[in-house]
Amino acid sequence: MGFFSKSFDPATDLPDLSGKVILITGGNTGIGYSTVKHLARRGAKVYMAARNQTKAEEAIAQLKAEGLGPGNGDVIWLELDLKDPRNAKKAGERFMKQEKRLDVLIHNAAILLENYTMTPDGVQEIVMVNVISHIVLTRTLQPLLDQTAAEPNSDVRIVVVASGAYRFVSGETHFRNLDDLNNELKSSLSPTFARYCVSKLMNMLYAFELQRHLTAVGSPITVIALHPGVVNTFSDKPPRSNFKFIIEPITRVHIPRQFAAASEEVAEQRQKYKGAYLTPVGKANRADEGGKDEGLAKELLNTVDKFLEEKGI
Ligand SMILES: NC(=O)c1ccc[n+]([C@@H]2O[C@H](COP(=O)([O-])OP(=O)(O)OC[C@H]3O[C@@H](n4cnc5c(N)ncnc54)[C@H](OP(=O)(O)O)[C@@H]3O)[C@@H](O)[C@H]2O)c1
């Protein structure tokens, strides 16, 4: 089972999470929803950072109806629209006023397979949502993550839900400027899927660069990137439904989000899991060279930093 020394059942194998505060982006639906459920059921206070109040409230009502026992944690909506990095910053600032700790931050929300759309800030939406606004949110929350990490017996984690799809990025890839970030990839067999894969490569690069940085400054925080498995959150949502014929046959069991976010094994073997790439199946579970490319990670972050500086964010 690769990184997993034994099979892992989030319903029974997660420790008591009472007193822990967890923030997950998205979480009102899809893969994030079940992550919220398992963490709250072990007693965590989970912030569901979602853009749509009605959808979030309905999801929370549903979670409560399904039951948050035995740990009886809490689920709270935090307004967050990742299309606008200013909104991500504000959401982080609101959270910092509301909470005294943050044990786990999970980058989960994403645009998956959507038509090419440009944001008013001149960055394509999939890069803004999946990558840049998550970076802004994390940076805004960093002081609280650091403060929590400085407490005795703390175990602060940043979990980046990436995807094995990053491996499909082919050809020479650069992130030198906004043109590179906005590449439509028109010559790809499926430009929609290709843009998603690139955004997931960016997630991987960011996660490992963040771990390198945190380790270099002496922070004990663990950053983990993961592929959650292939889960059918596609069939009913055009234009994703075009991919239904691929997705449905390969849908399979998925567990590493809860493992990455809260398992005891990660706490006990931090050095092994710092900067790790977890997948539900497979052996090596180390990101390949593409995902670990330090030069490309720096290129990406330089471009993001320049963009944010120009926008005053
Ligand atoms: N499903 C898979 O097979 C698979 C495989 C590999 C990796 N992943 C990764 O797993 C994660 C979850 O995917 P999923 O399949 O659960 O997708 P999903 O069902 O489409 O859920 C995506 C979540 O992101 C939120 N979101 C989208 N745009 C947002 C924005 N502008 N601001 C705030 N939230 C926004 C959505 O909120 P709304 O409900 O408001 O749209 C939703 O909560 C993603 O990072 C994805 O790349 C999934």
The ligand as a MOL file (V3000), in Angstrom:
LIG
                    3D

  0  0  0     0  0            999 V3000
M  V30 BEGIN CTAB
M  V30 COUNTS 48 52 0 0 0
M  V30 BEGIN ATOM
M  V30 1 N -13.0100 13.9380 -8.3140 0
M  V30 2 C -11.8620 13.3800 -8.6570 0
M  V30 3 O -11.8070 12.2760 -9.2300 0
M  V30 4 C -10.5560 14.0530 -8.3290 0
M  V30 5 C -9.3510 13.4250 -8.7170 0
M  V30 6 C -8.1470 14.0290 -8.3990 0
M  V30 7 C -8.1510 15.2060 -7.6950 0
M  V30 8 N -9.3350 15.8110 -7.3240 0 CHG=1
M  V30 9 C -9.2470 17.0650 -6.5810 0
M  V30 10 O -10.0800 16.9670 -5.4330 0
M  V30 11 C -10.5670 18.2700 -5.0850 0
M  V30 12 C -12.0770 18.2130 -4.9270 0
M  V30 13 O -12.6360 17.8020 -6.1770 0
M  V30 14 P -14.1520 17.3130 -6.3180 0
M  V30 15 O -14.1440 16.2230 -7.3150 0
M  V30 16 O -14.7350 17.1160 -4.9700 0 CHG=-1
M  V30 17 O -14.7980 18.6050 -7.0230 0
M  V30 18 P -16.2540 19.2610 -6.8700 0
M  V30 19 O -17.2520 18.2400 -6.4630 0
M  V30 20 O -16.5030 20.0340 -8.1170 0
M  V30 21 O -16.0370 20.2790 -5.6820 0
M  V30 22 C -15.2560 21.4120 -5.8960 0
M  V30 23 C -15.4100 22.3440 -4.7300 0
M  V30 24 O -14.6850 23.5350 -5.0390 0
M  V30 25 C -15.5460 24.6360 -4.8010 0
M  V30 26 N -15.2130 25.8020 -5.6010 0
M  V30 27 C -15.1320 25.8950 -6.9520 0
M  V30 28 N -14.8880 27.1750 -7.3110 0
M  V30 29 C -14.8060 27.8940 -6.1570 0
M  V30 30 C -14.5800 29.2570 -5.8590 0
M  V30 31 N -14.4400 30.1730 -6.8180 0
M  V30 32 N -14.5450 29.6510 -4.5690 0
M  V30 33 C -14.7260 28.7450 -3.5770 0
M  V30 34 N -14.9640 27.4340 -3.7800 0
M  V30 35 C -15.0110 27.0170 -5.0730 0
M  V30 36 C -16.9270 24.1090 -5.1640 0
M  V30 37 O -17.9280 24.9800 -4.6650 0
M  V30 38 P -19.3760 25.1100 -5.4170 0
M  V30 39 O -20.1810 23.9470 -4.9420 0
M  V30 40 O -19.8730 26.4360 -4.9630 0
M  V30 41 O -19.1070 25.0410 -6.8980 0
M  V30 42 C -16.8580 22.7600 -4.4790 0
M  V30 43 O -17.0790 22.8890 -3.0990 0
M  V30 44 C -10.0890 19.2010 -6.2020 0
M  V30 45 O -8.9250 19.8750 -5.7580 0
M  V30 46 C -9.7740 18.2530 -7.3510 0
M  V30 47 O -8.7970 18.7970 -8.2180 0
M  V30 48 C -10.5360 15.2510 -7.6480 0
M  V30 END ATOM
M  V30 BEGIN BOND
M  V30 1 1 1 2
M  V30 2 2 2 3
M  V30 3 1 2 4
M  V30 4 1 4 5
M  V30 5 2 4 48
M  V30 6 2 5 6
M  V30 7 1 6 7
M  V30 8 2 7 8
M  V30 9 1 8 9
M  V30 10 1 8 48
M  V30 11 1 9 10
M  V30 12 1 9 46
M  V30 13 1 10 11
M  V30 14 1 11 12
M  V30 15 1 11 44
M  V30 16 1 12 13
M  V30 17 1 13 14
M  V30 18 2 14 15
M  V30 19 1 14 16
M  V30 20 1 14 17
M  V30 21 1 17 18
M  V30 22 2 18 19
M  V30 23 1 18 20
M  V30 24 1 18 21
M  V30 25 1 21 22
M  V30 26 1 22 23
M  V30 27 1 23 24
M  V30 28 1 23 42
M  V30 29 1 24 25
M  V30 30 1 25 26
M  V30 31 1 25 36
M  V30 32 1 26 27
M  V30 33 1 26 35
M  V30 34 2 27 28
M  V30 35 1 28 29
M  V30 36 1 29 30
M  V30 37 2 29 35
M  V30 38 1 30 31
M  V30 39 2 30 32
M  V30 40 1 32 33
M  V30 41 2 33 34
M  V30 42 1 34 35
M  V30 43 1 36 37
M  V30 44 1 36 42
M  V30 45 1 37 38
M  V30 46 2 38 39
M  V30 47 1 38 40
M  V30 48 1 38 41
M  V30 49 1 42 43
M  V30 50 1 44 45
M  V30 51 1 44 46
M  V30 52 1 46 47
M  V30 END BOND
M  V30 END CTAB
M  END
